[in-house]
Amino acid sequence: MHTPGKILIVEDDAPLRLLIARALSDYGYTPVGVGTAAEMRPLLDDGGFQLIVLDIMLPGTNGLDITRWIRTRTDVPIIIISARGQESDRIVGLEIGADDYLSKPFGPAELIARIRAVLRRASGTVTPGSAPKEIRFDGWCLDTARRELFAPDGTQVILSGAEYDLLMTLVDTAQRVVSRDYLLEQSRERLAGVSDRSIDVLISRLRSKLGGYDGGKELIKTVRGAGYMFMSAVERR
């Protein structure tokens, strides 16, 4: 189980921000609340946050643009909260790098459950000696202890928690066809409340990140009517 730490709340509705902060405090977290992107940026640069709870509808820079900005700098988990609960909005949020999406109104218990689930996935549950420390395929390297991906030229490729979990599932089932339902199940409910369309979104994000290097786009093949296949042979060390 993870140890509760600092969580950044970016929400312009002051009463709601206070309610979220109180809920987090009740469960042992240290909340830090701000109302705009301008207030958030210097705090994020200082680091030390376990997770960000981020509203979409903010004054000035909106939450989706903030998510894009955050993802160019760090893989800190992000839960988007929004009164806009359409599936298309959820997919956009996941596509640009959020780890979960929670529609308003929501109760404190659900928020805490989502936070715990995201942090559990982000921290991993690897027991020393029980799993390989490195997984290699076509020049790529997955450091499972640090949950980091390195390209063939040694460049680290930043993955969100959901992207990492999905890539690990694909690697574990390499050279076999796996269905969307199976991939969604193996993501361990990170995408709770979202249809299997979310898997397509995450696959697209992985292809985009892998595709910046020779052969990357061919690593994940779509098998029409069946699902996906990770094409490369995998070496574990």
N, C-alpha and C positions, 0 to 999 in steps of 0.2 A: 504494500500500500504506500502511495506517495505521501510525503509530509506536506501539509498545507503551507503555502508560502504567499507571496504577493500576487495579487490579481489586479490588473488595470481595467477600470470601467470607463468606457468612453460613451457617454450618454448625456444629451443636452437637457433632458427632462430631469430637473433637479430632484423632485420628489421620488421619481422612479430610481434615480441614481442612488439616493439615500436608502431606499428599500433594499436594493441589490446589495449595497455595502453592508447593511445590517445583517442580511441573510448570510453573506460570506463570513462576517465576523462571528456569527453564531456557530459556524462550522469550523472555526479555527483559522480561516484565511485572513490575510492582511489586505484589505481593499484600498485602492488608490483611485479616486474618482476625478474625472475631468469632463468638460462639456464640449470641447472642440478639438480638431486635429492640431491646431497651433499649440494648445496646452499639452497635448499628448506627446508630440515629437521629442522635446528635450527629455521627458521622462523615459521614453523608450530607448533613447540613445544611451541613457545611464544603465539600462539593462536591469536584470534581476527579477523580471516578472515571469511567473509560471504560465500565465495565460492572459488573453485579452478578451473581455466581453465588449463587443463593438456594435453600436446602433448604426443602422444604414442612414436614417434621415437626420443628418447633422447639418448645422449651419456652415456655410462655406464649403469646405471639402467634404463630400459625402463618404459614407462608410465603405462603399465599394472601392472608391479611389484610394482610401486609406489602406484597405486590405492589399491592393496592388503595391502600394508604396512599402508597406511592411514586408511583403514577400520578397522584395528586392534586397532586403537587409537581414532578415532573420526568419527562422522557422518556428518562432514562438507560436503555440497553438492559439487559434482565433475562433471564438463562437460569435457569430453574427446574430443580433436580435433585431426584429423588425415587425411592424404592424402589417407589413405586406407579406402575406403568407402564401402567395401563389407558387406553384411548383417551379415556374419559370424563374422566379426570383431566387428560389433556393438553389437552382442549378447554376445560375450566374454566380452566386456567392461561392459555391463549391468550386466552380470552374476557375475562379481567380485565386483560390488558395485557402479559403476558409476551411476549418475542420468540422464545423457543425453549424446549423442554422436553426434558431428557435423563434417561433412566431409569438408575437404579443397577442393577447395577454398570456402570461405564464405564471405559475406559482413558484415560490422559492425552492420547494422540494425538487421540482423538475429541473430548474436551473442547476442546483447543486449536483443532481444526478448526471446531467450532461457534462458538467465540469469534471466530475470525477472520472467519467468514462473517457473523455478526451485526454485527460492527464495520464490515465492508466495506459492508454494506447501510446501516448507520446513517450512515456518513460520506459515502456517495454517490460517484459517479465522474464528476461533471460537469466537462468541460473548458471553461475560459473562452471564451466566444464561440461554443460549439458547441450551446448549448441556450438556450431562453428563460429569462429570470430570473423572470418572472411568468406564471402561468397563471390566467385568470379565468373564472368561470362563475356566472351568476345572483347576482352580487354578492360571491361568494366569491373569495379570492385565495390561490394557492399560491406561496410564495416558494421556488423550486427551489434557490437557492444555499444557503439556510439550512434547507431542508426543514421549512418552517413553513406552517401553514394559518391563515388569518384569515377570520372570519365577516363577513357583510355589514356589521355594526356596528363592525368593526375589532377585535373581541375575538379573541385568539389561542386556537385550539382545539388542545389538546395531543394529538398522535398518537404511538402507538408506531411503531417502525421498520417493523413488518409492516403496520400500518394505512396508513402513508404510501406504502409500496411498492405496496400494492393500489390505493389511490386513484389513484396515478400511472398504473397500468396501465389502470384504468377511464377516466381522463381521456384517455389516449392512444388509446383505442378508442371514444371518445364516439359515441353514437348508432348503435352497432353491437352486435349480440348476441355475447357472448363466453362460452365454456364454462367450467365450473369447472376442467377440466383445463388450459386455456390460462392461467387466472389463477394456478393453482398453479405452473405452469411459469415464468411470468413473475415470480413472487415470488423467483425465483433460489434456490430450495431453502431459503429461510428456515424453512419449515415441514417440513423433512425428517423423514420417518418418521410423518407424520400424514396421514390420508386427506383427500379433498376436502371432508369435513365441516368442516375447519378454515376453508375459504373462506367457508362459510355463517356461521361464527362471526365472522369478520372483517367480512363484509358487515353483519351485525347490529350490530357495534360502530360501524362507520362511519355506518350509518343513525341510530343512537342519538345520535351526536355531531352529525351534520348536522341531525337532526330537532329540535334545540332552537331552530331558526330557521325562519322562514316558508319553506315549500316544500322544506325539507331532505329530508324522508322520501321525496319523490317523485323525487329525483335519481337513485336507483338502483332500477331496476325488475327484478323477477324475471320471467323468461320461462320458463314451465313447460316442463320437459323439454329446455331448451336452455342455460340459464345466466342471465346478467344483462346489463342494458343501462344505461349511464350516459346519462341522458336530455337533459342540458343541452348547448347549443352551447358551444364552448370558444374562448376568445381567448388567443393567446400574444403576449407582449411581450418 
